[in-house]
Amino acid sequence: IGEIVIAAGLILSVCGAYLSWTIMAAEVPYIAALHRSFPKQLSKQNHNDAPSSSLWFTNLAVQLSLVLIWLTGSNYNTLLT
């Protein structure tokens, strides 16, 4: 039974970390848009006060990076350089 409890705890932990990382990554363009460093479009929020435009922008940027890594056969460090 310990194996099941540990696996469930691990799944819950990974899901929580993924959610918090997504929200934290979306906050950067949102705050930059509020300070007029990024386009004003990224400061829009939905009815739950979540930065929806910034979330879309962040997720599209991550997906584009993953596709580029896949197409080039390189790793993330090569993409950065």
N, C-alpha and C positions, 0 to 999 in steps of 0.2 A: 504493500500500500504506500510505502514511502516513495517508491519510484513514481507513482502516479501523482502524488502531492508535489514532488519536486518538479516534474514535467509541467504540471498545471501552473505552478508558480513561475517557472521559466517563461512559459508562453505569455502569461499575464505581464511579466516584467518587460519582455521584448516589445509587446504591443504598446505598453505605456511609454517606453523609451522612444519608439517610433513616432507616436503621437506628439510627444513633447518636442522631439527634434523637428518635426514638420512645422509645428506652431512657432518654434523659436526661429527657424530659418525664414518663415514668412514675415516675422516681425521686422526683420532688417529692412526690406524694401518698403514696408508700410511706414516705419518711423522715418526713413529717408524721404519718403514722399510727403510726410507731414512737415518736414524741415525744408522742403522744396529742392532737395538734392536729386530726387527721382521724379518721374512724371506724376502729375496729380492723380491720374487714373488709378495708381496703385494705392491710394489712400482711401478708396471706397470700401465701405463695410456693408455687410448684409443685415437682415433684420435681427440677427443674433449678436450683432456688434463684432463679428469676426471679419478680419481683413480679407474678403473673398478675392478681390483682384490680385492682391499680393500672393495669396495661396495658389491661385492659378498660374501666376508668373513663375513662382518658385518651383512648382511641380513641373511645368513645361521645361524650365531650364535644366532640372535634374534629368528628366526623360531625354532631352536632347543630348546631354552629356553622356548618358548611358548608351544611347544609340551610336554616338561618335566613337566611344570606346569599343563597342561591338564591331562597328564597320572597319575601324583601323586595326583592330587586333592588338591595340596598345593597352597600357594600364592607365590608371588615373593620373599618376605623376607625369607621364608623358603628355597627357592632354593639358595639364597645367602649364608645362613648359612650352 
